[in-house]
């Protein structure tokens, strides 16, 4: 079904810009004061890191890539609840679908390090939970249409002070989202993202990433496009 674009109540002749087809990035925060087993959770995270981390460019990645199979059960339950909310309110499938976490792993960035731009293959929704953030922490999401938008190679111009004027949001190739400890992001797995180097960081940046897939029925038997996953 096509989405109806609502007409604004602006006076006639008043110009406006309507941004169509946005990419939904779900954002919420966890109330850490309500985590009953907080100390147990911290210990499990330390144990996962001690079990082994493999360097992937500047990012350290836990050797355990199925953390939620055996550890951090309360955190898994929190994330699963918000995955269901995302599916219900954003995807809104006709038939009920069972989204489940396929892989989960910890990322660690030492002070001044970042994480290269990437997306998550073989997954429908992906997410990041922030265990420990640093000063001015954030994640950069990259516009999949950036090459098309920059086909004419618009350049930023210098102002009267010799400083470059920032491009409008419609021409930006990336959008930065600030994050804090306890924040959770869920987004389409194809959306490229990364972490810029942070020269102000003085401690390790720790996050938990995850991928998902789905069980259920897609399409319709009568229209010859039915797909049953179980």
C-alpha positions in Angstrom: 0.0 0.0 0.0 1.3 3.4 -0.9 1.8 5.9 2.0 -0.3 9.0 1.8 1.7 12.2 2.1 -0.2 14.6 4.3 -0.8 18.1 3.0 0.5 20.9 5.2 -1.6 23.8 6.5 0.9 26.4 5.2 -0.5 29.4 3.3 -0.6 29.2 -0.4 2.7 30.3 -2.1 4.8 29.4 1.0 7.6 27.1 -0.2 8.4 24.0 1.8 10.7 20.9 1.5 9.2 17.5 2.1 11.6 14.7 2.8 10.2 11.5 1.4 11.2 7.8 2.0 13.1 8.2 5.3 15.1 5.3 6.8 13.7 4.4 10.2 16.4 4.3 12.9 14.8 3.2 16.2 16.2 4.8 19.4 15.5 4.0 23.0 17.3 4.0 26.3 17.5 1.4 29.1 16.9 2.5 32.7 20.1 1.0 34.2 18.9 1.8 37.8 16.1 -0.9 37.2 18.5 -3.6 36.2 18.4 -6.0 39.2 21.3 -8.1 38.2 23.5 -5.2 37.2 26.7 -6.5 38.8 26.2 -10.0 37.3 25.8 -8.4 33.9 29.0 -6.3 34.3 30.9 -9.5 35.2 29.6 -11.4 32.2 30.7 -8.6 29.9 34.1 -8.6 31.5 34.3 -12.4 31.1 33.3 -12.2 27.4 36.1 -9.7 26.7 38.6 -11.9 28.6 37.6 -14.9 26.6 39.1 -13.4 23.6 38.9 -10.4 21.2 40.0 -10.3 17.6 41.3 -7.1 16.0 39.3 -6.0 12.9 41.1 -2.9 11.7 40.8 -0.5 14.7 37.9 -2.4 16.2 38.2 -5.3 18.6 35.5 -7.9 18.2 34.6 -10.7 20.7 35.4 -14.2 19.6 32.0 -15.2 21.1 29.6 -14.1 18.3 26.5 -15.8 20.0 26.6 -14.1 23.3 22.8 -14.2 23.9 22.8 -18.0 23.7 24.4 -18.3 27.1 24.8 -14.8 28.7 23.2 -11.4 29.3 19.6 -12.8 29.5 18.1 -9.7 30.9 19.7 -7.5 28.2 18.5 -10.0 25.5 14.9 -9.8 26.8 15.1 -5.9 26.8 16.3 -5.9 23.2 13.8 -8.5 22.0 11.0 -6.4 23.4 12.1 -3.4 21.3 12.6 -5.6 18.2 8.9 -6.5 18.5 7.9 -2.9 18.9 10.0 -1.9 15.8 8.3 -4.7 13.7 4.8 -3.9 14.9 5.0 -0.1 14.5 7.4 0.3 11.6 7.3 -2.8 9.4 3.7 -3.5 10.3 3.5 -6.9 8.5 0.1 -8.3 7.5 0.9 -11.7 9.0 2.6 -12.2 12.3 6.3 -12.7 11.9 8.7 -14.1 14.5 11.9 -12.0 14.5 14.8 -13.6 16.4 18.4 -12.7 17.1 20.9 -14.8 15.0 24.2 -13.4 16.2 25.4 -11.1 19.0 28.9 -9.9 19.8 30.8 -7.2 21.6 32.8 -4.4 20.0 35.5 -2.6 21.8 37.3 0.6 20.6 40.3 1.9 22.5 40.8 5.6 23.0 41.2 7.4 19.6 40.1 4.4 17.6 37.0 4.1 15.3 35.1 1.5 13.3 35.1 1.5 9.5 31.9 2.0 7.5 30.0 -1.3 7.0 26.6 -3.0 6.8 25.4 -6.4 8.1 24.8 -9.1 5.5 22.3 -12.0 5.9 20.2 -10.0 8.4 17.0 -8.0 8.3 17.3 -5.8 11.3 20.5 -5.0 13.2 21.1 -3.1 16.3 23.6 -1.6 18.7 23.4 -1.5 22.5 25.9 0.8 24.2 27.5 -0.7 27.3 30.1 2.0 27.8 30.3 5.3 25.8 33.0 7.9 25.8 33.1 11.7 25.5 31.1 13.1 22.5 30.2 9.5 21.5 28.2 8.8 18.4 27.6 6.6 15.4 27.5 7.8 11.7 24.8 6.5 9.4 25.6 6.8 5.7 23.0 7.7 3.0 22.6 4.8 0.5 21.7 7.4 -2.1 24.8 9.6 -1.6 26.4 8.7 -5.0 23.2 9.7 -6.7 22.8 13.0 -4.8 26.5 13.9 -5.4 26.3 13.1 -9.1 26.5 16.8 -9.9 29.3 17.3 -7.5 27.9 20.3 -5.5 30.7 21.9 -3.5 30.5 23.7 -0.2 31.4 27.4 -0.5 33.5 29.6 1.8 31.7 32.3 3.7 33.1 35.8 4.4 35.3 34.4 7.2 36.9 31.9 4.9 35.1 29.0 6.6 33.2 26.3 4.6 29.5 26.5 4.8 27.9 23.2 5.8 25.9 21.4 3.1 22.2 21.1 3.6 20.9 17.9 5.1 19.5 16.8 1.7 23.1 16.8 0.3 24.8 15.3 3.4 26.4 11.9 2.8 26.1 10.9 6.5 24.2 11.7 9.6 25.7 11.5 13.1 23.6 10.3 16.1 24.9 11.0 19.6 24.7 8.1 22.0 25.1 7.4 25.7 25.5 4.4 27.9 22.3 2.3 28.0 21.1 3.5 24.6 19.7 1.0 22.0 19.5 1.6 18.2 17.7 -0.7 15.8 17.9 -0.2 12.0 17.7 -2.0 8.7 20.7 -4.2 8.3 21.6 -2.8 4.8 22.1 0.7 6.3 25.8 1.5 6.3 27.2 2.9 9.6 30.6 3.4 11.3 32.3 5.2 14.1 34.7 8.2 13.5 37.9 8.4 15.5 37.3 10.3 18.7 40.4 12.2 19.9 38.7 13.2 23.1 38.1 9.6 24.3 40.1 8.6 27.4 38.4 5.2 28.1 37.4 2.2 26.1 34.2 2.3 24.1 32.1 -0.9 24.5 29.0 -1.8 22.6 27.0 -5.0 21.8 25.8 -5.5 18.2 23.3 -8.0 16.9 21.6 -9.3 13.8 18.2 -10.8 13.2 16.2 -13.0 10.9 12.6 -14.1 10.8 10.2 -17.1 10.8 6.8 -16.8 9.2 4.8 -16.5 6.0 5.5 -13.9 3.4 3.4 -13.1 0.4 0.2 -14.9 -0.7 -0.3 -18.4 -2.2 -3.0 -17.1 -4.7 -0.5 -14.5 -6.0 2.2 -17.1 -6.4 4.7 -15.2 -4.2 4.2 -17.1 -1.0 7.4 -17.8 1.1 7.2 -19.8 4.3 10.2 -19.7 6.6 10.3 -21.8 9.7 
